[in-house]
Amino acid sequence: MVECLIYVLILFHPSLFPWTSYTVNPLQHAATFKDMMKYWKYDYEEHFTETRDHYVLCIHRIPQGRKNTKIDCIIESGTTIVNHINDFKKPTNHNGKPVVLLYHGLTLTSEVWVSNIKHRRNLALYLSDQGYDVWMGNARGNKYSQSHLTKDPKDADFWQFSINEFAMIDMPDTIDYILKVTGAPSLTYIGFSQGTTQAFAGLSMDLELNKTVNLFIALAPAATPKGFSHPLFDGFIKAAPTVIYSLLGRKVFLKPVLFWQSVFSPALFVKIIDAAVGFLFGWHCQNIDIEQKIVGYQHLFSLTSVKSIVHWFQIIGSGRFQMYDEGSSFFTQTVDHLPPKFPIKQITTPIAVFYGSDDTLVDFDVLKNELSHLAYVKNVHGWEHMDFLWASNLEKMVFPDILMLLEHFNFKTRG
Ligand SMILES: *[C@@H]1O[C@H](CO)[C@@H](O)[C@H](O)[C@H]1NC(C)=O
């Protein structure tokens, strides 16, 4: 009751509508990947692949950019990249283009790669214009990957998945499918946030993936998060999973947020999200223009399982990058068992890391010690987590480095 009252107050409070004169970007009303691509006027394809446990995942593809560039170059030596041992043949598809897979973060979808209001700031469009065959994954449970051969998303059974499944099934099965379709021997994987988490975990659990992933670029890597800025929330995180399940249920996370998103004006929604992430993570969100937030935050939330959230809580609460812990309950949560860690030290795939100095979710000092094949590191001063999606100088701070890395790892001929 009190909650309702608060919502009503927030909804109608005039001071919360400072952008009444603000012009609406058409991208704001593009609610699906299809609509967004119509706006950008790029051709795209929608692919579906069935995983080994029978989820049907959607993968979006921009086979070519507006410029229809075909790349044929060999990078000079003398770049700052270290550790570039690399046995790959020129890894191109049937049309001579190298293949890139972009993977979204927690509660996001492939939409996030084309959600910048500035054309040049969209990594998917940028790379396709640069001559890459660009694919974008969608994790099970999000709005594009909500079907299964036998399970119904209305049932709790459908939602029994954690980061384990993203890492050990969705990621490798998506890669397999893309390589089969394109004929390319390998691809470069670029993840944001949980898109990096699943790659760290997945590459560590299947070392053979070093044959098919020629480079892993981690944007705002989330494998060794620091915890939360608010002590109350930190306490909640450390609560036993049974407590969390009893509060959130066993199925879908975030359904109420989608409802409020549909009710609130986009500008108000921006205020609420900024306040929420400020409270939870201590972010200030000052590097992203307000116009961009209004569009971007509309693409921030798709569904995922409560179990994957609980998995995050276990990782943050324990401070270990560990597998989902089925066993721990309110009574047995102490010393008697520890779930195995993902052995990320074993990864031999070259890794490039981009992280923000003010990203409270990333503890790079810890991560660094775990990675033995770190090829490139860039610390962007003053940046927080979401800046790697929408910061106003993203195309200057990050894209040239990505392009340089892609060219290096995709075209370098051995010897
Ligand atoms: C790939 O990993 C295997 C071990 O699983 C290792 O023997 C091999 O050298 C690695 N290849 C590259 C190119 O790093």
The ligand as a Gaussian input file, in Angstrom:
#p B3LYP/6-31G(d) Opt

LIG

0 1
 C       45.220000     -24.550000     -26.857000
 O       45.136000     -25.248000     -25.644000
 C       45.893000     -26.425000     -25.566000
 C       45.658000     -27.042000     -24.242000
 O       44.346000     -27.342000     -24.042000
 C       47.364000     -26.131000     -25.775000
 O       48.096000     -27.347000     -25.804000
 C       47.563000     -25.358000     -27.053000
 O       48.907000     -24.953000     -27.137000
 C       46.667000     -24.142000     -27.079000
 N       46.795000     -23.459000     -28.359000
 C       47.080000     -22.167000     -28.432000
 C       47.148000     -21.603000     -29.814000
 O       47.290000     -21.461000     -27.481000

